[in-house]
Amino acid sequence: MFVIRQMQQNDLAAVIRLQDSCYHDDLFEAPEVVQQRFMRHPQSCWVAVYKDKLWGYLFTYPSKVGKVNPLGAEFPQYASADCLYLHDVAVSRDARGQGVASALVHQAALHAKELGLPQLALVAVQNSLEFWQQQGFQQYSPITPDIEHALATYLGSTAHYLVSKLQ
């Protein structure tokens, strides 16, 4: 069985390799960006590990519903966040179907509750809309021009802004 734990600095090389194998080139974020994301919110980044092998990862940060960060942009900081934004989740091909993504999302939901954040939000890419809907996410409305602009930065993919209210 795999274990979910907080991401550590020494996980980043494996995280970057996994990102490279899971995402289209248009969605790949440079190693410096990945490093910056981890350094900004290390307490809200997790990995799934099985027998010392990275099976998946998740980067999140406190945000505001309706505020979509363009791909590659620095994580913003909000004085009064109202959601935990799931920026990047990836699962290795070896681990697909093992519940890794769901376990990472569950960890994020627990963290959001600890922070007093009542919702999760994300941008679904690479035909993942159905998976996220099965996790309880729904399309956000209204889609403002700012949201449309941010979604357009997720090139090579139809991007959907989704939210989930925590129970």
Phi, psi and omega in degrees: 000143179279162180238138172261128177216166177295141177295146177238160180309318183285359174275343192298323179298316178292324177299315181295320177297318179294318177303316181299325182277344185257335187246148171299154180307324182295338183255356182290134177254137183301151179307324179295324179292317178299315178301314180298319180298316179296314183295329182289320183218062183298333181287350181236035174234134183227159173232153171252126185234137175228118180049050178065013178250134178289119178259338180186169177208163177211128172254132176222167173201152176295137184213192176236135177301134181093354178254104182259126180277128176298149179302132178086350180282154178297143176299126177284163174240133181243136178295327182228078178292151176229009176203164171255122183268123178270101187280316189209121174231136178217146180229134180295154180301325180298333188258359183298139180084004182261000180086014183296309182299317179298321179293321177295318178296320177299318178299319178297319179297318177298317180296317179301316179297320177300325180276355182076024180262121188276357184217158169247152177218158180193169170248119178274130180229173175052049176059034182262004185307313182298318177302312183294325176296324176293337177274001177099008179273148178230154178297136179278145177215141006272151175274107182279166175303324178297318178294315178303316180298314180296317180297327181294342179284346178275074187296156175070014185205147170278120184255138180233132175269123186233152175226157177219125176278132180277147181271000000 
